[in-house]
Amino acid sequence: MAFLERVNAIGEVIVIGGGPAGAVCSERLARAGVRVTLLDDHLAWEKPCGGGLTQRALRAYPFLLDGPHPKKIVREVEFAAGTGPETSGRARFTLDQPLVIYSRRVLNGLLLERAERAGCRVVQARATAVATDSARLRVLAGQAAFTADFLVLAAGARNRLLPPAAAGEPPPALGPEDFEQTLGYYVPGQSDVLKIKFLPRFRGYLWSFPRPDHLSVGICGKLEENASATLRRRLEEFLDEEGLSGRGACFFSHLLPSPRPETLLRRPLLGRNWALAGDAAALVDSITGEGIFYAMRSGELLGECLAGGQPQAYPRRLREEFGAELERAAALAPRFFAGNFAGRPVTTRTIEFARSSALFRRLLGNLFNGAQDYRTLARRLWAQLPLSLAEISWHSLAGR
């Protein structure tokens, strides 16, 4: 009975945004008996991103690996660094455990189906205004008005519906320095290898992610540091290197969160009757760019807190589980992408070490596959450093 009383404290929730965060939150709320309405103007759509799901996501949500929906299971990865003919070699290896790559249209559709089956009302409509200053908040969407006890904003990092953080305070919007721009193509073709390439002192990377019937090939870079034309040129060069062409392929461009540590520390996730989840909360790894797991898990955590009548627990639980880790990634990102080690860019040294050391390859694969967190990264690096250096020295001598 006590549990039912806590649920009734927040009996009706509106979720704006039908991506992974909003869909998973809606499913969790509906399964707990909360009345939930999800509003999204696109529903299942092809969001511009690679669509890679890490081992962390697959362990938490095994249906993503075991279900019948179209997906690509990838075990081979290739990392490279440099520009054009100056590329400092490539490190190709097999992951300890696979990645799974979805089309975002398929993934979003799958998660929305699960929310609907749990009892969520899914409405295809664009929310245009939010009022949270009364006991029952109000959301306008087209000609319709929706009211509820609580609002979940999961409509991406650039949504303009953010309520004030507190009375008299401006909405907690992200600044230009908290975004990265992505450009890319959906290129017809088949591959079994996921590829990532770093450029010297470039905060971002190029990628080629194989999907069931095409490749997602793109580039991401900090918005404040890169003009679109420069990113497009680098992307075209990468396509040429890979023997691919964007001619006739579907082109995409989008802004994604790439938060600074201070943004993650100071950005409010919770108000009196609203909360942020997923990209709207800037929950993205600033090094790998991975955000799908963090979106899904933040939605689930928020749903659990709301269903239990304890929304105030959401920021603490999120930070304990992975928020502090994302802060570490944001602090490390400038040094990883723009720093030097032993006279060369860190990214170049990373690939050189990966080519020569099986231990380092495993660490790099674990990092990008979500199996290695940032909290224990330095400890693992130091612990295996002597063996890694021995492998690198042996490889250098053997090469002579």
C-alpha positions as a LaTeX table, in Angstrom:
\begin{tabular}{lrrr}
\hline
Residue & $x$ (\AA) & $y$ (\AA) & $z$ (\AA) \\
\hline
Met1 & 0.00 & 0.00 & 0.00 \\
Ala2 & 2.84 & 2.40 & 0.80 \\
Phe3 & 4.23 & 1.85 & $-2.69$ \\
Leu4 & 0.86 & 2.65 & $-4.28$ \\
Glu5 & 0.62 & 5.85 & $-2.25$ \\
Arg6 & 4.05 & 6.95 & $-3.49$ \\
Val7 & 3.02 & 6.21 & $-7.10$ \\
Asn8 & $-0.18$ & 8.21 & $-6.68$ \\
Ala9 & 1.87 & 11.22 & $-5.57$ \\
Ile10 & 2.92 & 11.54 & $-9.24$ \\
Gly11 & 0.01 & 9.94 & $-11.03$ \\
Glu12 & 0.35 & 11.47 & $-14.49$ \\
Val13 & 3.49 & 12.32 & $-16.47$ \\
Ile14 & 4.07 & 13.90 & $-19.88$ \\
Val15 & 7.25 & 12.91 & $-21.69$ \\
Ile16 & 8.43 & 15.14 & $-24.54$ \\
Gly17 & 10.75 & 13.25 & $-26.87$ \\
Gly18 & 10.49 & 9.74 & $-28.31$ \\
Gly19 & 14.19 & 8.85 & $-28.48$ \\
Pro20 & 15.88 & 6.31 & $-26.20$ \\
Ala21 & 15.63 & 8.45 & $-23.03$ \\
Gly22 & 11.95 & 9.33 & $-23.45$ \\
Ala23 & 10.86 & 5.88 & $-24.62$ \\
Val24 & 12.62 & 3.98 & $-21.82$ \\
Cys25 & 11.39 & 6.43 & $-19.18$ \\
Ser26 & 7.83 & 6.09 & $-20.51$ \\
Glu27 & 8.02 & 2.29 & $-20.47$ \\
Arg28 & 9.30 & 2.24 & $-16.89$ \\
Leu29 & 6.55 & 4.62 & $-15.71$ \\
Ala30 & 3.78 & 2.75 & $-17.53$ \\
Arg31 & 4.89 & $-0.59$ & $-16.07$ \\
Ala32 & 4.63 & 0.98 & $-12.60$ \\
Gly33 & 1.04 & 2.03 & $-13.24$ \\
Val34 & 1.70 & 5.73 & $-13.83$ \\
Arg35 & $-0.39$ & 7.34 & $-16.58$ \\
Val36 & 2.11 & 8.58 & $-19.13$ \\
Thr37 & 1.73 & 10.39 & $-22.44$ \\
Leu38 & 4.71 & 10.63 & $-24.80$ \\
Leu39 & 4.74 & 13.48 & $-27.34$ \\
Asp40 & 7.09 & 13.53 & $-30.33$ \\
Asp41 & 6.69 & 15.03 & $-33.78$ \\
His42 & 8.95 & 12.48 & $-35.53$ \\
Leu43 & 8.59 & 9.27 & $-33.48$ \\
Ala44 & 10.84 & 6.66 & $-35.12$ \\
Trp45 & 13.26 & 8.58 & $-37.34$ \\
Glu46 & 16.80 & 8.28 & $-38.67$ \\
Lys47 & 18.78 & 10.44 & $-36.29$ \\
Pro48 & 22.24 & 11.36 & $-37.65$ \\
Cys49 & 24.61 & 9.20 & $-35.62$ \\
Gly50 & 26.49 & 5.94 & $-35.82$ \\
Gly51 & 23.95 & 4.00 & $-33.79$ \\
Gly52 & 26.54 & 1.93 & $-31.92$ \\
Leu53 & 25.53 & 0.13 & $-28.73$ \\
Thr54 & 28.31 & $-0.71$ & $-26.31$ \\
Gln55 & 28.68 & $-3.75$ & $-24.09$ \\
Arg56 & 27.46 & $-1.60$ & $-21.22$ \\
Ala57 & 24.18 & $-1.07$ & $-23.05$ \\
Leu58 & 23.90 & $-4.72$ & $-24.07$ \\
Arg59 & 24.45 & $-5.95$ & $-20.51$ \\
Ala60 & 21.80 & $-3.58$ & $-19.19$ \\
Tyr61 & 19.32 & $-4.24$ & $-22.03$ \\
Pro62 & 19.95 & $-7.74$ & $-23.45$ \\
Phe63 & 16.90 & $-7.53$ & $-25.75$ \\
Leu64 & 18.99 & $-5.18$ & $-27.91$ \\
Leu65 & 21.27 & $-8.10$ & $-28.79$ \\
Asp66 & 18.83 & $-11.00$ & $-28.68$ \\
Gly67 & 15.77 & $-9.46$ & $-30.38$ \\
Pro68 & 14.73 & $-9.98$ & $-34.02$ \\
His69 & 15.07 & $-6.37$ & $-35.19$ \\
Pro70 & 17.66 & $-5.63$ & $-37.94$ \\
Lys71 & 21.10 & $-4.88$ & $-36.51$ \\
Lys72 & 24.78 & $-5.36$ & $-37.27$ \\
Ile73 & 26.96 & $-7.29$ & $-34.83$ \\
Val74 & 30.55 & $-6.04$ & $-35.09$ \\
Arg75 & 33.65 & $-7.66$ & $-33.64$ \\
Glu76 & 36.39 & $-6.15$ & $-35.81$ \\
Val77 & 37.51 & $-2.55$ & $-35.27$ \\
Glu78 & 40.18 & $-0.40$ & $-36.87$ \\
Phe79 & 41.68 & 2.76 & $-35.38$ \\
Ala80 & 43.87 & 5.18 & $-37.34$ \\
Ala81 & 45.44 & 8.59 & $-36.76$ \\
Gly82 & 46.96 & 11.27 & $-38.99$ \\
Thr83 & 45.98 & 12.95 & $-42.24$ \\
Gly84 & 46.03 & 11.43 & $-45.73$ \\
Pro85 & 49.43 & 9.92 & $-46.55$ \\
Glu86 & 50.68 & 10.92 & $-43.08$ \\
Thr87 & 48.34 & 8.45 & $-41.39$ \\
Ser88 & 50.49 & 6.75 & $-38.75$ \\
Gly89 & 49.36 & 3.26 & $-39.61$ \\
Arg90 & 46.24 & 1.47 & $-38.54$ \\
Ala91 & 45.53 & $-0.77$ & $-35.60$ \\
Arg92 & 42.97 & $-3.45$ & $-36.43$ \\
Phe93 & 41.90 & $-6.00$ & $-33.86$ \\
Thr94 & 39.03 & $-8.12$ & $-32.56$ \\
Leu95 & 36.98 & $-6.89$ & $-29.62$ \\
Asp96 & 36.68 & $-9.11$ & $-26.56$ \\
Gln97 & 32.90 & $-8.67$ & $-26.85$ \\
Pro98 & 30.94 & $-7.30$ & $-29.81$ \\
Leu99 & 29.34 & $-3.97$ & $-30.50$ \\
Val100 & 25.84 & $-3.85$ & $-31.97$ \\
Ile101 & 24.89 & $-1.17$ & $-34.49$ \\
Tyr102 & 21.30 & $-0.16$ & $-35.20$ \\
Ser103 & 19.70 & 2.25 & $-37.58$ \\
Arg104 & 18.28 & 4.88 & $-35.25$ \\
Arg105 & 14.92 & 4.60 & $-36.98$ \\
Val106 & 14.82 & 0.90 & $-36.07$ \\
Leu107 & 16.11 & 1.43 & $-32.53$ \\
Asn108 & 13.72 & 4.27 & $-31.75$ \\
Gly109 & 10.82 & 2.29 & $-33.19$ \\
Leu110 & 11.72 & $-0.74$ & $-31.07$ \\
Leu111 & 11.84 & 1.29 & $-27.85$ \\
Leu112 & 8.60 & 3.11 & $-28.64$ \\
Glu113 & 6.87 & $-0.21$ & $-29.29$ \\
Arg114 & 7.96 & $-1.42$ & $-25.86$ \\
Ala115 & 6.63 & 1.75 & $-24.24$ \\
Glu116 & 3.26 & 1.38 & $-25.98$ \\
Arg117 & 2.97 & $-2.29$ & $-25.02$ \\
Ala118 & 3.60 & $-1.29$ & $-21.39$ \\
Gly119 & 0.61 & 1.09 & $-21.53$ \\
Cys120 & 2.12 & 4.43 & $-22.55$ \\
Arg121 & $-0.01$ & 6.66 & $-24.79$ \\
Val122 & 2.19 & 7.71 & $-27.74$ \\
Val123 & 1.06 & 10.83 & $-29.61$ \\
Gln124 & 2.73 & 12.11 & $-32.76$ \\
Ala125 & 2.64 & 15.85 & $-32.10$ \\
Arg126 & 5.13 & 18.67 & $-31.73$ \\
Ala127 & 5.14 & 20.29 & $-28.31$ \\
Thr128 & 5.35 & 24.07 & $-28.74$ \\
Ala129 & 4.96 & 25.52 & $-25.26$ \\
Val130 & 5.29 & 24.43 & $-21.65$ \\
Ala131 & 3.93 & 26.07 & $-18.49$ \\
Thr132 & 5.20 & 24.63 & $-15.21$ \\
Asp133 & 4.24 & 27.40 & $-12.78$ \\
Ser134 & 1.00 & 25.86 & $-11.52$ \\
Ala135 & 0.07 & 22.70 & $-9.63$ \\
Arg136 & $-0.80$ & 20.92 & $-12.89$ \\
Leu137 & 1.72 & 21.71 & $-15.62$ \\
Arg138 & 0.45 & 22.33 & $-19.15$ \\
Val139 & 1.93 & 21.40 & $-22.53$ \\
Leu140 & 0.65 & 22.74 & $-25.85$ \\
Ala141 & 1.08 & 20.55 & $-28.93$ \\
Gly142 & $-0.60$ & 21.74 & $-32.10$ \\
Gln143 & $-4.24$ & 22.49 & $-31.27$ \\
Ala144 & $-4.22$ & 20.20 & $-28.25$ \\
Ala145 & $-3.35$ & 20.88 & $-24.62$ \\
Phe146 & $-2.09$ & 18.22 & $-22.20$ \\
Thr147 & $-1.86$ & 18.50 & $-18.41$ \\
Ala148 & 0.04 & 16.36 & $-15.90$ \\
Asp149 & 1.74 & 16.31 & $-12.52$ \\
Phe150 & 5.27 & 16.07 & $-13.92$ \\
Leu151 & 7.16 & 16.75 & $-17.15$ \\
Val152 & 10.08 & 14.74 & $-18.54$ \\
Leu153 & 12.06 & 16.66 & $-21.16$ \\
Ala154 & 13.90 & 14.21 & $-23.41$ \\
Ala155 & 13.70 & 16.14 & $-26.67$ \\
Gly156 & 17.41 & 16.56 & $-27.35$ \\
Ala157 & 20.05 & 19.08 & $-26.40$ \\
Arg158 & 18.66 & 21.97 & $-28.45$ \\
Asn159 & 15.02 & 21.83 & $-27.39$ \\
Arg160 & 13.61 & 25.25 & $-26.54$ \\
Leu161 & 11.05 & 24.11 & $-23.97$ \\
Leu162 & 13.32 & 24.20 & $-20.93$ \\
Pro163 & 11.53 & 25.66 & $-17.89$ \\
Pro164 & 13.40 & 28.09 & $-15.61$ \\
Ala165 & 15.77 & 26.33 & $-13.21$ \\
Ala166 & 14.17 & 28.31 & $-10.36$ \\
Ala167 & 12.00 & 31.37 & $-9.90$ \\
Gly168 & 13.55 & 34.28 & $-11.77$ \\
Glu169 & 16.36 & 32.19 & $-13.27$ \\
Pro170 & 16.85 & 31.57 & $-17.02$ \\
Pro171 & 16.36 & 28.08 & $-18.48$ \\
Pro172 & 19.45 & 25.83 & $-18.17$ \\
Ala173 & 20.37 & 25.98 & $-21.85$ \\
Leu174 & 23.67 & 24.66 & $-23.27$ \\
Gly175 & 26.17 & 27.11 & $-24.78$ \\
Pro176 & 27.86 & 26.82 & $-28.20$ \\
Glu177 & 30.97 & 25.41 & $-26.50$ \\
Asp178 & 28.89 & 22.43 & $-25.30$ \\
Phe179 & 28.07 & 21.16 & $-28.79$ \\
Glu180 & 29.75 & 19.27 & $-31.57$ \\
Gln181 & 28.67 & 19.23 & $-35.18$ \\
Thr182 & 28.24 & 16.00 & $-37.10$ \\
Leu183 & 28.21 & 15.59 & $-40.88$ \\
Gly184 & 27.93 & 12.36 & $-42.76$ \\
Tyr185 & 26.45 & 10.08 & $-45.38$ \\
Tyr186 & 24.51 & 6.84 & $-45.42$ \\
Val187 & 26.59 & 5.10 & $-48.05$ \\
Pro188 & 25.38 & 1.94 & $-49.82$ \\
Gly189 & 27.75 & $-0.91$ & $-49.07$ \\
Gln190 & 28.68 & $-3.74$ & $-46.74$ \\
Ser191 & 31.46 & $-4.13$ & $-44.20$ \\
Asp192 & 32.21 & $-6.09$ & $-41.05$ \\
Val193 & 34.73 & $-3.57$ & $-39.66$ \\
Leu194 & 33.97 & $-0.50$ & $-37.57$ \\
Lys195 & 36.52 & 2.24 & $-38.32$ \\
Ile196 & 37.53 & 5.32 & $-36.35$ \\
Lys197 & 40.15 & 7.84 & $-37.43$ \\
Phe198 & 41.67 & 10.67 & $-35.39$ \\
Leu199 & 43.16 & 13.80 & $-36.91$ \\
Pro200 & 46.05 & 15.71 & $-35.30$ \\
Arg201 & 44.85 & 18.06 & $-32.53$ \\
Phe202 & 41.28 & 17.77 & $-33.75$ \\
Arg203 & 38.61 & 17.44 & $-31.06$ \\
Gly204 & 36.52 & 14.78 & $-32.68$ \\
Tyr205 & 36.97 & 11.92 & $-35.12$ \\
Leu206 & 35.88 & 10.37 & $-38.39$ \\
Trp207 & 33.94 & 7.13 & $-38.45$ \\
Ser208 & 32.61 & 4.38 & $-40.66$ \\
Phe209 & 30.00 & 2.24 & $-38.89$ \\
Pro210 & 28.61 & $-0.79$ & $-40.76$ \\
Arg211 & 24.85 & $-1.24$ & $-40.62$ \\
Pro212 & 22.75 & $-4.11$ & $-42.00$ \\
Asp213 & 22.34 & $-2.59$ & $-45.49$ \\
His214 & 24.63 & 0.46 & $-45.63$ \\
Leu215 & 27.49 & 2.32 & $-43.93$ \\
Ser216 & 27.10 & 5.36 & $-41.69$ \\
Val217 & 30.19 & 7.43 & $-42.55$ \\
Gly218 & 30.70 & 10.74 & $-40.79$ \\
Ile219 & 32.73 & 13.24 & $-38.84$ \\
Cys220 & 32.13 & 14.97 & $-35.52$ \\
Gly221 & 34.01 & 18.02 & $-34.25$ \\
Lys222 & 33.59 & 20.76 & $-31.66$ \\
Leu223 & 31.18 & 23.39 & $-32.95$ \\
Glu224 & 33.17 & 26.40 & $-31.76$ \\
Glu225 & 36.39 & 25.18 & $-33.41$ \\
Asn226 & 35.24 & 24.02 & $-36.85$ \\
Ala227 & 33.45 & 25.52 & $-39.82$ \\
Ser228 & 31.00 & 23.24 & $-41.61$ \\
Ala229 & 32.97 & 23.60 & $-44.85$ \\
Thr230 & 36.16 & 22.37 & $-43.14$ \\
Leu231 & 34.40 & 19.35 & $-41.66$ \\
Arg232 & 32.84 & 18.56 & $-45.05$ \\
Arg233 & 36.25 & 18.69 & $-46.76$ \\
Arg234 & 37.80 & 16.36 & $-44.18$ \\
Leu235 & 34.88 & 13.99 & $-44.54$ \\
Glu236 & 35.27 & 13.89 & $-48.32$ \\
Glu237 & 38.99 & 13.14 & $-47.91$ \\
Phe238 & 38.14 & 10.27 & $-45.57$ \\
Leu239 & 35.65 & 8.87 & $-48.07$ \\
Asp240 & 38.34 & 8.95 & $-50.76$ \\
Glu241 & 40.80 & 7.15 & $-48.47$ \\
Glu242 & 38.23 & 4.43 & $-47.83$ \\
Gly243 & 37.37 & 4.06 & $-51.52$ \\
Leu244 & 33.83 & 5.33 & $-50.92$ \\
Ser245 & 31.75 & 8.09 & $-52.45$ \\
Gly246 & 29.01 & 10.28 & $-51.07$ \\
Arg247 & 27.66 & 10.95 & $-54.55$ \\
Gly248 & 23.96 & 10.12 & $-54.51$ \\
Ala249 & 24.09 & 9.04 & $-50.85$ \\
Cys250 & 21.82 & 10.54 & $-48.20$ \\
Phe251 & 23.64 & 13.39 & $-46.42$ \\
Phe252 & 23.05 & 14.36 & $-42.80$ \\
Ser253 & 24.09 & 17.13 & $-40.44$ \\
His254 & 23.21 & 17.61 & $-36.80$ \\
Leu255 & 24.34 & 19.19 & $-33.53$ \\
Leu256 & 25.00 & 16.88 & $-30.59$ \\
Pro257 & 26.01 & 17.65 & $-27.00$ \\
Ser258 & 29.70 & 17.49 & $-26.11$ \\
Pro259 & 29.62 & 19.07 & $-22.66$ \\
Arg260 & 32.35 & 20.76 & $-20.66$ \\
Pro261 & 32.91 & 19.40 & $-17.13$ \\
Glu262 & 31.52 & 22.57 & $-15.57$ \\
Thr263 & 28.34 & 22.18 & $-17.61$ \\
Leu264 & 27.77 & 18.69 & $-16.24$ \\
Leu265 & 28.54 & 19.86 & $-12.71$ \\
Arg266 & 26.28 & 22.92 & $-12.72$ \\
Arg267 & 23.46 & 22.09 & $-15.10$ \\
Pro268 & 20.24 & 21.42 & $-13.15$ \\
Leu269 & 18.60 & 18.11 & $-14.04$ \\
Leu270 & 15.53 & 18.57 & $-11.87$ \\
Gly271 & 13.03 & 21.31 & $-11.15$ \\
Arg272 & 9.89 & 21.46 & $-9.03$ \\
Asn273 & 7.82 & 19.43 & $-11.48$ \\
Trp274 & 10.18 & 18.65 & $-14.37$ \\
Ala275 & 13.41 & 16.78 & $-15.13$ \\
Leu276 & 15.85 & 16.31 & $-18.02$ \\
Ala277 & 17.06 & 13.00 & $-19.48$ \\
Gly278 & 19.35 & 11.88 & $-22.30$ \\
Asp279 & 20.78 & 14.49 & $-24.67$ \\
Ala280 & 18.58 & 17.15 & $-23.05$ \\
Ala281 & 20.67 & 16.60 & $-19.92$ \\
Ala282 & 23.92 & 16.58 & $-22.00$ \\
Leu283 & 24.62 & 12.98 & $-20.94$ \\
Val284 & 27.23 & 12.15 & $-23.57$ \\
Asp285 & 30.78 & 10.82 & $-23.33$ \\
Ser286 & 32.89 & 13.74 & $-24.60$ \\
Ile287 & 35.66 & 11.39 & $-25.83$ \\
Thr288 & 33.79 & 8.57 & $-27.57$ \\
Gly289 & 30.63 & 10.54 & $-28.36$ \\
Glu290 & 28.53 & 7.66 & $-26.99$ \\
Gly291 & 25.15 & 8.74 & $-25.72$ \\
Ile292 & 22.62 & 5.97 & $-26.35$ \\
Phe293 & 23.33 & 3.98 & $-23.19$ \\
Tyr294 & 23.35 & 7.13 & $-21.05$ \\
Ala295 & 20.05 & 8.21 & $-22.61$ \\
Met296 & 18.39 & 4.87 & $-21.93$ \\
Arg297 & 19.74 & 4.50 & $-18.42$ \\
Ser298 & 18.93 & 8.10 & $-17.44$ \\
Gly299 & 15.37 & 7.55 & $-18.67$ \\
Glu300 & 15.14 & 4.35 & $-16.66$ \\
Leu301 & 16.57 & 5.94 & $-13.50$ \\
Leu302 & 14.20 & 8.90 & $-13.80$ \\
Gly303 & 11.25 & 6.58 & $-14.36$ \\
Glu304 & 12.16 & 4.57 & $-11.27$ \\
Cys305 & 12.45 & 7.71 & $-9.13$ \\
Leu306 & 9.14 & 9.15 & $-10.36$ \\
Ala307 & 7.30 & 5.85 & $-10.02$ \\
Gly308 & 8.59 & 5.60 & $-6.47$ \\
Gly309 & 7.46 & 9.14 & $-5.67$ \\
Gln310 & 11.06 & 10.29 & $-5.13$ \\
Pro311 & 12.02 & 12.59 & $-8.01$ \\
Gln312 & 14.54 & 14.34 & $-5.74$ \\
Ala313 & 16.68 & 11.16 & $-5.76$ \\
Tyr314 & 17.23 & 11.31 & $-9.54$ \\
Pro315 & 20.27 & 13.67 & $-9.73$ \\
Arg316 & 22.09 & 11.80 & $-6.95$ \\
Arg317 & 21.45 & 8.35 & $-8.42$ \\
Leu318 & 22.48 & 9.47 & $-11.88$ \\
Arg319 & 25.73 & 11.04 & $-10.68$ \\
Glu320 & 26.60 & 8.00 & $-8.59$ \\
Glu321 & 26.02 & 5.61 & $-11.48$ \\
Phe322 & 27.69 & 7.47 & $-14.35$ \\
Gly323 & 27.43 & 11.26 & $-14.03$ \\
Ala324 & 30.80 & 11.59 & $-12.32$ \\
Glu325 & 32.32 & 9.37 & $-14.99$ \\
Leu326 & 31.02 & 11.65 & $-17.74$ \\
Glu327 & 32.57 & 14.60 & $-15.89$ \\
Arg328 & 35.92 & 12.79 & $-15.98$ \\
Ala329 & 35.55 & 12.14 & $-19.71$ \\
Ala330 & 34.77 & 15.82 & $-20.32$ \\
Ala331 & 37.87 & 16.84 & $-18.34$ \\
Leu332 & 40.10 & 14.34 & $-20.19$ \\
Ala333 & 38.80 & 15.13 & $-23.69$ \\
Pro334 & 40.94 & 18.25 & $-24.41$ \\
Arg335 & 44.12 & 16.40 & $-23.39$ \\
Phe336 & 43.21 & 13.29 & $-25.36$ \\
Phe337 & 42.39 & 15.11 & $-28.60$ \\
Ala338 & 44.78 & 18.08 & $-28.42$ \\
Gly339 & 47.55 & 17.02 & $-26.05$ \\
Asn340 & 51.05 & 15.69 & $-26.72$ \\
Phe341 & 52.85 & 12.63 & $-25.40$ \\
Ala342 & 56.54 & 12.00 & $-26.09$ \\
Gly343 & 56.62 & 14.70 & $-28.74$ \\
Arg344 & 53.62 & 13.57 & $-30.79$ \\
Pro345 & 49.84 & 14.00 & $-30.51$ \\
Val346 & 48.23 & 11.74 & $-27.93$ \\
Thr347 & 45.90 & 10.26 & $-30.56$ \\
Thr348 & 48.87 & 9.37 & $-32.80$ \\
Arg349 & 50.72 & 7.74 & $-29.89$ \\
Thr350 & 47.54 & 5.88 & $-28.97$ \\
Ile351 & 47.40 & 4.21 & $-32.39$ \\
Glu352 & 51.13 & 3.51 & $-32.41$ \\
Phe353 & 50.90 & 1.82 & $-29.03$ \\
Ala354 & 47.82 & $-0.13$ & $-30.10$ \\
Arg355 & 49.68 & $-1.45$ & $-33.15$ \\
Ser356 & 52.53 & $-2.74$ & $-30.98$ \\
Ser357 & 50.87 & $-3.88$ & $-27.76$ \\
Ala358 & 48.09 & $-6.44$ & $-27.40$ \\
Leu359 & 47.45 & $-5.18$ & $-23.86$ \\
Phe360 & 47.01 & $-1.62$ & $-25.10$ \\
Arg361 & 44.74 & $-2.78$ & $-27.95$ \\
Arg362 & 42.53 & $-4.51$ & $-25.44$ \\
Leu363 & 42.37 & $-1.41$ & $-23.26$ \\
Leu364 & 41.50 & 0.83 & $-26.23$ \\
Gly365 & 38.83 & $-1.59$ & $-27.38$ \\
Asn366 & 37.37 & $-1.80$ & $-23.87$ \\
Leu367 & 37.28 & 1.99 & $-23.61$ \\
Phe368 & 35.34 & 2.51 & $-26.83$ \\
Asn369 & 33.16 & $-0.54$ & $-26.16$ \\
Gly370 & 32.05 & 0.75 & $-22.79$ \\
Ala371 & 33.70 & $-2.04$ & $-20.78$ \\
Gln372 & 36.40 & 0.29 & $-19.36$ \\
Asp373 & 35.25 & 3.24 & $-17.28$ \\
Tyr374 & 37.25 & 6.42 & $-16.68$ \\
Arg375 & 37.34 & 5.97 & $-12.92$ \\
Thr376 & 39.78 & 3.05 & $-13.16$ \\
Leu377 & 41.43 & 3.95 & $-16.47$ \\
Ala378 & 44.55 & 5.58 & $-14.99$ \\
Arg379 & 45.03 & 2.71 & $-12.53$ \\
Arg380 & 44.80 & 0.14 & $-15.33$ \\
Leu381 & 47.18 & 2.12 & $-17.53$ \\
Trp382 & 49.84 & 2.30 & $-14.81$ \\
Ala383 & 49.36 & $-1.33$ & $-13.80$ \\
Gln384 & 49.95 & $-2.64$ & $-17.31$ \\
Leu385 & 52.50 & $-0.02$ & $-18.39$ \\
Pro386 & 55.62 & $-2.18$ & $-17.87$ \\
Leu387 & 54.18 & $-5.06$ & $-19.91$ \\
Ser388 & 52.87 & $-2.69$ & $-22.60$ \\
Leu389 & 56.28 & $-1.02$ & $-22.93$ \\
Ala390 & 57.94 & $-4.43$ & $-23.16$ \\
Glu391 & 55.54 & $-5.41$ & $-25.97$ \\
Ile392 & 56.19 & $-2.11$ & $-27.78$ \\
Ser393 & 59.98 & $-2.51$ & $-27.44$ \\
Trp394 & 59.85 & $-6.10$ & $-28.71$ \\
His395 & 57.67 & $-5.08$ & $-31.63$ \\
Ser396 & 60.12 & $-2.27$ & $-32.50$ \\
Leu397 & 63.12 & $-4.60$ & $-32.36$ \\
Ala398 & 61.33 & $-7.28$ & $-34.39$ \\
Gly399 & 60.46 & $-4.67$ & $-37.01$ \\
Arg400 & 64.13 & $-3.96$ & $-37.52$ \\
\hline
\end{tabular}
